[in-house]
Amino acid sequence: MKIAIKLILVTILLASCGGKDNNNPSPPDETEKELGAFNLVFPDNNLICTEGEDNGTDGVNIEFQWSASSNATSYELEITNQENSTIDKRTANTNSLTVGLPKGTQFSWSVSAIVDSNTLSTDSWNFYSEGSTTENFAPFPAEISVSDNGDGSVTASWVGEDLDDDLANYDVYIGATEILELILENTTALSITYNITAGQQYTIKVISKDSNNNSSTSETYFAF
């Protein structure tokens, strides 16, 4: 009887000691990397870029620069030609990249930081490339912001810039479909209150016009 009890105790002790293999711990879970905030640096916003290098083909090489985003493994530079709406996307592994562009042309640009499947994008900046013989510059696309008033309406605001300082007025369109309604025409106002339906996506388009019949268009989407 004593022998049987001893065998049972030994069996229990062996089972309790053999439950875990401490020599092979489970690997720690990998945490998702977060991208740090970063900013555009050069070319400056809403100015003529005068620091490009002539490349001899009626173009200019411009070094785009931005601050670093923590944990980013690469960046995507997006340059939009505002005169023909073409978009040029380039990948960089550092926080600068030189790109050849036509002279005397209006551009906008932004940068996205990338790590794994995560991306973080900057706001868009505008500039003119050096070498323009144009005496009258078109306005830069207006910057648009929309805020919820909490009462079934929003306040949409916009502000434009023009190198010639001859920005005259705006046309403002808003709508929830592809066909937008002209809300304000030839206005000098910089904001409007607009009633919306909760959860519905809207589009606001602002056309900036100067006194020499030049214009530019900006567009954004919002929903609350």
N, C-alpha and C positions, 0 to 999 in steps of 0.2 A: 504493500500500500504506500509506504514512504517513497519507494522507488518510483511509483507511478506519479505521485504528486511532484517529485523533483523533475521528472520528464516534462510535465505540463508547464512548470515554471520556466524551464529552460527554453521551451518552444515559444512561450509568450515573450521572453526577453529577446530571442533571436528575431522574432517578427517585428518588435518595436524598434530594434536597431537597424533593420534592413529596409525601412520604409523610404529613405531618401538617399540619394547619391550626392553627398556634399562636394564631391570632386568635379561635378558637372552642373554648376548652377545655370539656371535659365538666363539667356541674354536679356539685357534691359530693353524695354520698348524704345524704338527710335521716335524722338519727338519731331514734329513738323517744324521746319525752319521758317522763321518770319523775316520778311524783308524790312530793312530800316528805311525811314523817310529820307528822301534826297531831293535835290533841286537842280534846275537848269542853271547854267553859268554863262555860256557864250555860244552864239551871238546874242547880244542884248535884246530885250523885248521892245518892240515898236520903234526901232531905230534902223539906220542904214549901217550895214556891216562894212567898215572901212579897213579891216585888218586881214582881208583875204589876199592870197597870192595869185597873181595873174598866171594862168596856165597856157597862154598863147593860142587858145582856140575860141576866143570870144567868151571865155569862161573864167571862173575864179575858184581857187581851192580854199575852202573855209574849214577851219578846225572847230568842230562842235565839241563843247565841253559841258560836263555835268558833275555834280558831287557824287561820291560813292554811296551806295546803299549796302548796309551790312548784310552779309550772307549771300549777296548776289553772285551768281556764277557767270552771268552774261547780261548784256543789255541789248535792247532793240531800239535803234534810232529811226524815227519816222519823220520824213520831210515831205510836206505837201506844197506843190507849186500852185499858188492861188490863182494864177492866170489861166492855167489849163486843167486844173484839178487832178493832175497826176500825182501819185504817191510813190515815194522811194523809201524802201525799208532796208536797213543795214544792221548787221549783227556785230557787236564789239565785245571784247573780253576785258577792256579797260574803260575808264570813264572819259574817253575822248575818241574822236574819229574824224578824219579829214575827208571831205567830200567835194568833188568838183561840181559847180553849179553855173548856170548861165548868168551873165551879168545883167544888172538893172531889172531884177525880177523880184516880185513879192513872194515870200515863203512863210509857212508856219511849220513848227517842229515840236516834237515831244519825244520823251524817252521812257521805255518800260524796263524795269529791273526784273530779272528772272532767276528763280531758284527752283529746281525740280518742276512741279506743275503750277507754282505760284508766280504771279506777276503783280507789279505795283507800278503805276504810271504817273507821270508828272502832268501838270497842266500844260497847255499849248502856248508857245511864244511865237511872235511874228517878227519878221525883219525884211529889209530890202537888201539884195546883194549889191555891192559897189559897182559903179561903172555905168549907171543909168544916164541916158541923155534926155530922159523925160523931165520936163519942167513942172508938170503937174502929176503928183503921185496920187494913186487911188487910196482911199482910206483903208486902214487895217480892219479886219473883221471885228465887230463889236464883241466884247466879253459879256456874256449873259449869265444872270443868276436868278434863281426862283426860290421863294420862301413861302412856307405854308402859314396862313393867318389863323388857322384853327377854327374858322367859322364857315367853311365851305368855299373859301376863296384863297387865291394866291397873289403874291406881289411879284411881278416879273420886272427886273431891272437890267439895264444895258448901258454900256459906255464904250464909245469909239475913240480911236486915235487917228490923226492924219499928220503926216510930215509937213504938209504945206499949211497946216492950221486953217484950212478952209472947209472943214466939215460943216455941212449945212443942215441936214435933217435926216430922219429915219422913216422907213416904212416897216410896220410891225404886223406880222401874221401869227395867228394862234389857231390851233384846231386839234381835234381828236382823230381825224382821218387824214388821208393823203391830200385831200383838198383843204387847204388852210384858208381861214377867213382874214381878210385885211381889217385889222382892228384900228390901226392908226396910220395915216398917210401924211407924208411930209411933216412929221412932228418933230419938235425940238425937245419933247418930254423925254425923260430918262427912266420912267417906270410906269406901270399900269397895274390896277387890281382887276383880277379876272376870276369869275365864278367857275368852279370845276365840279365834276362828279368824282367822289372818292374811289380810288382804285383804278381809275381810267388813265391811260397814258396819253399825254398831250405833246405836241410839238410847237415850239416857238421859233420863228424865223425873223431876223432883223437885217434889213438892208440899209447899210450906211451910205449916204450920198454926199458928195461935196459940191461946191459951186461951179466946178468945171465938168459936171456930168459924169464924173468917175464914181464907181460904187463898189461895194464888197458885201458879201452875204455871210452871215453866221447862223447856226441852227443848233438847237439843243432839245433834249427830251426830258419830261418830268412826269411824276405821278405821286400822289399822296393819298 
